[in-house]
Amino acid sequence: MSRTTRARAPFVALAALAASVALATPASAHVEVEAEGARALAQNVEISFDAESPTAGITKLEVILPSGITPADVAFKEGPKGWAFTTTARGYVVTGPAVTAGKDAAYAVIVRQLPDAKSLAFKTLQTYSDGRVDRWIELEQSHGGGHGNSAPLLELKPAAAGATPVPATTAPTATAAPTTAAPSTPAPTTSSAAAPSPTADDKVAKESKAEETSPNVGLVIGGLVVLIAAAAGTWWWLRRKGADS
């Protein structure tokens, strides 16, 4: 070995060690999926996921569902203490307090029915307490050339004899409760219009009619007075005449 070769040897060794450490660190983290007896078109299948990292606690796992499974088909069964499950437009998220570094962030979901496929890739974004995100999204055909790591893959057995797809489900949406408007009650109305106020002409007409149909009280009283006076005069005259004779 030449002097130059011997001088370069330590640097080559250090470079190899650094490369091995760099490759070993992401490889130690993982996301796995499994389901006992999983087969195509099986219903109400429990699928378990297991994620781990030796460097930082996991705080969130976002899963992009494979074709044939909708967010409405998935229900949360169990997970780390304090973790919550929410659906998204393309899958779901489980998140909560950071899991201790080096411990598994294991959880399980129930899938209404598995699609008629040979395998299912559950692309996963894994978030850590230090803000780092691992992207487990590569498929086998990517040959490791993309950014991130291979997506967890669930192998399926052939569908059982007679198994058929169930009707598709849709995500529930919040809808306003149906309301029925109360029929409006019309304001009470009278069958005839209100009588118009009497005019001045109407009053004059009524007074004229009253004058035509009622007796003239003054004339009657005057006539009586005249008759009484005449009778009294006649009586007085006859009495005096009798006294003179």
Order of alpha helices (4+ residues) and beta strands (2+ residues): alpha-beta-beta-beta-beta-beta-beta-beta-beta-beta-beta-beta-beta-alpha-alpha
